[in-house]
Amino acid sequence: MRQLIFEVFDKDGVSNKLELTVKKNCIIGFAGREIEKTMEHIRELEAIGVPAPKNIPTIYTCSTSTLTQDASISVIGSKSSGEVEFILLKHHGRIYVGIGSDHTDRAMESYSVSKSKGVCEKPVGTVLWEYEDVKDHWDDLEMRSWYRQDEHSDEVLYQEGTAESILPLDKLMEAAERDYPDIEDCIIFSGTVPLKVGMVYGTHFRAEIRDLKLGRKLELEYDVEFLPD
């Protein structure tokens, strides 16, 4: 099990520390609310050799040891990439939301999606919000990510969308509970928004989720070290 430490902020900016022992790390794939957009993402993956999923949404399970709050990760080879996602957490009966990146080995993904996810670390942010504070404007939460191909490159907008394009939170939780009835203290990745460009591999990834109504944002940023394969 992985130990993580979060700061939980309420809508008034008051924070409390949450030290968590994570029981499971669940990745929800193909979780688009509009089937046309979901199929667009599937076609993006098929273009690099990834077979279409059997079920939509699909649940993948990774070791909790892959979760990290470090500022850098190491990956084998140069064909891996991150995705901006919500992380969802049920703790003592309350639901919290944060930010994470489902970093995935795209070369391996062409023959095993579950293995491609399991070999990469999964960066997560250090801040959580209470779901009740964003529930009434959930669909308006904005999600973006950027990549730099190397330290000399300019940052490129990689993804842009809102929570409206992803299944509602209750549906995401139901999908996770379908495979794991007890999701208390599990980290659940929500699925992501479409790409602005084709698949990009780079040495730096940055993501944010903005709450314009309450004037705040969740942030995540990390470097990617390529190890020889």
C-alpha positions in Angstrom: 0.0 0.0 0.0 1.1 3.5 -0.8 1.2 6.4 1.8 0.2 9.8 0.4 -0.2 13.1 2.1 -2.8 15.7 0.9 -4.0 19.2 1.9 -7.8 19.2 1.7 -9.1 22.7 1.0 -12.7 23.7 1.5 -14.5 26.4 -0.5 -13.4 29.1 1.9 -9.7 28.2 1.6 -9.4 26.5 5.0 -7.2 23.4 4.7 -6.6 20.2 6.7 -3.9 17.6 6.3 -5.0 14.1 5.2 -2.5 11.3 5.5 -3.8 8.3 3.5 -2.9 4.7 3.1 -4.2 3.9 -0.5 -5.7 0.4 -0.8 -6.1 0.3 -4.6 -5.2 2.3 -7.7 -8.0 2.2 -10.3 -7.7 3.7 -13.7 -11.0 4.3 -15.6 -10.5 4.3 -19.4 -12.8 5.4 -22.2 -15.0 7.4 -19.8 -16.3 10.0 -22.2 -19.8 11.2 -21.6 -20.5 11.6 -25.4 -19.9 8.3 -27.2 -18.7 10.2 -30.3 -15.9 11.9 -28.3 -15.0 8.6 -26.7 -14.8 7.0 -30.1 -12.6 9.9 -31.2 -10.1 9.0 -28.4 -10.3 5.3 -29.3 -9.5 6.2 -32.9 -6.5 8.3 -31.7 -5.2 5.2 -29.9 -6.0 2.9 -32.8 -3.8 5.1 -35.0 -0.8 4.1 -32.9 -1.9 0.4 -32.8 -4.0 0.2 -29.7 -7.0 -2.2 -30.1 -10.4 -0.9 -29.2 -11.7 -1.8 -25.7 -14.3 -4.6 -25.1 -16.2 -2.5 -22.5 -16.8 1.2 -22.2 -15.9 2.4 -19.6 -13.0 0.0 -18.8 -11.4 -0.4 -15.4 -7.6 -1.0 -15.2 -5.9 -1.7 -11.9 -2.3 -0.7 -11.2 -0.2 -1.2 -8.2 -0.5 1.5 -5.5 3.3 1.6 -5.6 3.1 3.5 -9.0 1.4 6.5 -7.3 3.8 9.3 -6.7 3.8 12.9 -5.6 7.4 13.5 -6.7 8.4 16.2 -9.2 9.8 13.7 -11.7 9.3 10.2 -13.0 11.5 7.8 -14.9 10.2 5.8 -17.9 11.8 3.1 -20.1 12.1 4.4 -23.7 10.8 7.6 -25.1 7.2 6.8 -26.1 5.1 7.5 -23.0 2.8 10.4 -22.2 0.6 11.8 -19.5 -3.1 12.8 -19.4 -4.9 15.3 -17.2 -7.5 13.5 -15.0 -9.4 13.9 -11.8 -8.5 11.6 -9.0 -11.4 10.6 -6.9 -11.2 9.4 -3.3 -13.8 8.2 -0.9 -12.6 8.5 2.7 -14.7 8.1 5.8 -17.8 8.3 3.6 -16.8 11.7 2.1 -15.8 12.2 -1.6 -12.7 14.2 -2.5 -11.4 15.3 -5.9 -7.8 16.0 -6.9 -5.6 16.0 -10.0 -3.5 13.2 -11.5 -1.8 12.0 -14.7 -2.4 8.6 -16.1 1.1 8.4 -17.5 1.2 5.5 -20.0 3.7 3.6 -22.1 2.3 4.1 -25.6 4.6 1.6 -27.3 3.5 -1.2 -25.0 -0.1 0.0 -25.2 -0.3 -1.4 -28.8 -0.3 -5.0 -27.4 -1.4 -4.7 -23.8 -3.2 -1.6 -22.3 -3.1 -2.9 -18.8 0.6 -3.6 -18.9 1.2 -0.2 -20.5 -0.4 1.5 -17.6 1.2 -0.7 -14.9 4.8 0.0 -15.9 4.5 3.8 -15.5 4.4 5.9 -12.3 1.1 7.8 -11.8 1.8 11.4 -10.6 -0.9 12.9 -8.4 -1.2 16.4 -6.9 -1.0 17.2 -3.3 -4.3 19.2 -3.0 -7.8 17.8 -2.7 -11.2 19.5 -2.8 -14.4 18.3 -1.2 -16.8 17.2 -3.9 -19.7 18.8 -2.2 -18.1 22.2 -2.8 -18.0 21.7 -6.6 -21.0 19.4 -7.1 -23.3 22.2 -8.3 -20.9 23.4 -11.0 -19.0 20.1 -11.7 -19.5 20.2 -15.4 -17.9 23.7 -15.7 -14.5 22.6 -14.2 -11.9 23.2 -16.9 -9.1 20.7 -17.6 -5.9 21.5 -19.5 -2.5 20.0 -20.0 0.8 21.1 -21.7 3.9 19.3 -22.9 7.5 20.4 -23.6 9.4 18.0 -25.8 12.7 19.0 -24.2 14.2 21.7 -22.0 14.8 23.9 -25.0 11.2 23.6 -26.5 8.3 25.9 -25.9 5.3 24.6 -24.0 2.5 23.2 -26.2 -1.2 23.0 -25.3 -1.9 19.2 -25.3 -5.4 18.8 -23.9 -8.3 21.1 -23.2 -11.9 20.5 -22.1 -14.3 20.4 -19.2 -15.7 17.8 -16.8 -18.8 17.9 -18.9 -17.0 15.7 -21.5 -16.4 12.9 -18.9 -18.9 10.7 -17.2 -20.5 12.3 -14.1 -18.8 11.5 -10.8 -21.5 9.1 -9.6 -21.2 7.1 -12.8 -17.4 6.9 -12.4 -17.8 5.7 -8.9 -20.4 3.1 -10.0 -17.9 1.9 -12.7 -15.2 1.4 -10.0 -17.6 -0.3 -7.6 -18.6 -2.7 -10.3 -15.2 -4.3 -10.0 -14.4 -3.3 -6.4 -17.5 -3.0 -4.1 -15.4 -1.5 -1.4 -13.7 1.7 -2.8 -13.0 3.3 0.5 -9.4 4.8 0.4 -9.0 3.9 -3.2 -7.5 6.3 -5.7 -9.7 6.4 -8.9 -8.5 8.1 -12.1 -11.4 9.6 -14.0 -10.5 9.3 -17.6 -9.5 12.3 -19.7 -10.4 14.9 -22.2 -9.5 14.8 -26.0 -6.1 15.8 -27.3 -5.6 19.1 -29.1 -2.8 17.6 -31.2 -1.6 14.1 -32.0 0.1 11.9 -29.4 3.1 13.8 -28.0 6.1 12.5 -26.0 8.1 15.0 -24.0 10.3 15.6 -21.0 7.9 17.9 -19.1 4.2 17.6 -18.4 2.0 20.2 -16.7 -1.7 20.0 -16.0 -4.4 22.0 -14.2 -8.1 21.8 -13.3 -9.7 25.3 -12.9 -12.7 26.1 -10.8 -13.8 29.5 -12.1 -16.8 29.8 -9.8 -14.6 29.6 -6.6 -11.5 31.1 -8.1 -9.0 28.3 -7.6 -7.2 25.5 -9.4 -5.6 22.1 -8.9 -2.1 21.9 -10.4 0.3 19.1 -11.3 3.7 19.4 -12.9 6.5 16.9 -13.4 9.6 16.1 -15.5 10.0 12.8 -17.4 13.4 11.1 -17.6 13.8 8.6 -20.5 15.8 5.5 -19.6 17.3 3.4 -22.3 15.2 0.4 -23.4 
